[in-house]
């Protein structure tokens, strides 16, 4: 899954696998997480949110099963808008 760099003081990059419903977030702290069974609408809303950190805290945090991504797993990041 490719992640796209985002403009945010909290998040560095976001990615989404529509077929599996997995949302991948890389935080500015360099911690990475995968969130499972996330609807596509949540990813789209996060991508469009003016404050991605606020959206994460209000809608995603604590609502979806998640797992930390080991630092040894490299995630390609593409530059994108948002």
N, C-alpha and C positions, 0 to 999 in steps of 0.2 A: 504494500500500500504506500502510495506517495503522500507525503505531507506537504502542505502549502504554507509558506511563511505568512504570518499575519501581523498586522499592526496592533499591538496590545502591550500594556505594561505587565500583564500576567502571563499570557500565552505567547510562545514563539512560533508554533506551527500547529496546524490541524489537518487531519486526514480522515477519510471515511470510506469504508468498504460497504457499499450498498447491498451486495449479495449476502453478506454475513451480518450486517447491522452493527459493525464495529466502528466506533469513533475513537480515533487516536489523537491524543493531545500531548504536545511537548510544551512544558512550562519554561519560563525564563530562567528558573532555577536549574534547568537541564533535566529535571525529572520528567519521565515519560509514562503515560498511562493509556491503557486501552479500556474502553467502556463498551459493554456488551448489550445487545438487544436495544440499541438506540434507533428510534425511528428517523428516517431521512429528513423529516420536517424539523427535527431538533438540530441536526447538522446544518441544514439550510439557514435556520434562524440564528444559530451561533455564527455562521459565516457572515451574515448580514448585520449582526448586532453592532451598534455603535460602541458599546462597552462589552467586549468579549469576556472579560473577567467577571463582570456583574452577571452576565447571562449564565456563565458557568456556575457561579455560586447560587443563583436563584433557581436554575432549571436542572442542571446536570449533577452537581455535587450531592452525593448521598442518595441519588435516585436510581442509579444503575449499578449493576454488578461491575466491578472493575479489577484490573490487575496492573501492577507496576511493570514497566518494560525494563528488563535488565539493561544496564548501560552498555553492554557489549553488543546489543542489537542496534545496528546502524539503520537509520531511517532517512531515505533521500528526501531532501527538502527542495521544493521548487518555489521560485519567487512568484507570488500572485498578488492580486488585489484583495484588500479586506483587512 
